[in-house]
Amino acid sequence: MAAYDWVTAGVNLKDAEALLASEIDFLETRTWPVRPRQPTLADLVEEASFSSPLFGAWCTLATAEIKMKEFDRAHTTIAKIRGWLDGDFKRFYDQDPLSTFPDYEAKYFTLSAQLAEAEGRNTDALAFYQHVITNPYFRREYGGWVKQTRALWKQLGGTDEGWATFSMVPSLPPGVPAGYPGMPFEPWTAVDYKLPEMNVPDLSSRTWTTKDFEGKTTLVYVWASWCGPCWPHLPGIQKLYDAVKNRRDIQIVTLSVDEDRQKMASFMKEKGYSFPVLVDKAYVDTVIPHVTLGQSWVVDRTASVRLWRVSGSFVGSGQAFIDESIYKLTGR
């Protein structure tokens, strides 16, 4: 983080480069976790996230190298970013451009554009920038790259008429939610984990089994009544539940690690929430030991977890969170 702040401010670049090189060396030389014969969901998530810290470190390093005019090194670092996007990122993450393009795929193209511009290859830079600004998944509110691209277009003698064609953005595909200003959707980790058999009671004393997950797609939110960081998520969970509770193809369920059912029941009543709460800490510990609360799972029609994510990005987003959740649940 210190290196990122320095590079962003354009100061202490050599020191930042040294910090990043040390961090990257550590990350690249670690031993990959060994998958147990019967992995938990936690094991699969750990494996998927093992190489992900390299992405941010490489991006910051490439920016520093461009600013210091170390162009050969920048080419090498950007090639590593491309290799990770085509390798571990495709292997372990859901490739929906709704969440992967803005802050992952687009980062490769913007760094490539910056390097090309710094080397005086302005036509190449325009091609890389165009790939970003005309992608319908690019967050328009970021704005900066559009301005940068247009300034370069003008510098090369481009006309306003030509710019209108060059920068034309197609519409999002039908059914894809537009999102909300200032915040991209976080990518989902792709997993394949069959839920263990369950006999978990909810607050209404109904006992849930894995049969209740078959034949429909389910969003599971893992939380606890005492989890303060979870509280801002709950109004969105309630609105999503209200939006889909009468549907037969998708459903919303929450899974609590509370050990006092009465306190959980009192919390739900006080807050006016009605979404289903399955209460069983022991079951959660079986699925994902050392659980991080506030995580979501997309469980398919065979009761297998297919997507996993920890994200607070939907806080305050209202309809955007509902739209994205339904979009993922319906498999569009």
Summary of the structure (lengths in Angstrom):
residues: 332
radius of gyration: 22.7
end to end distance: 36.2
largest distance: 71.2
contacts: 962
relative contact order: 0.11
helix: 53%
strand: 14%
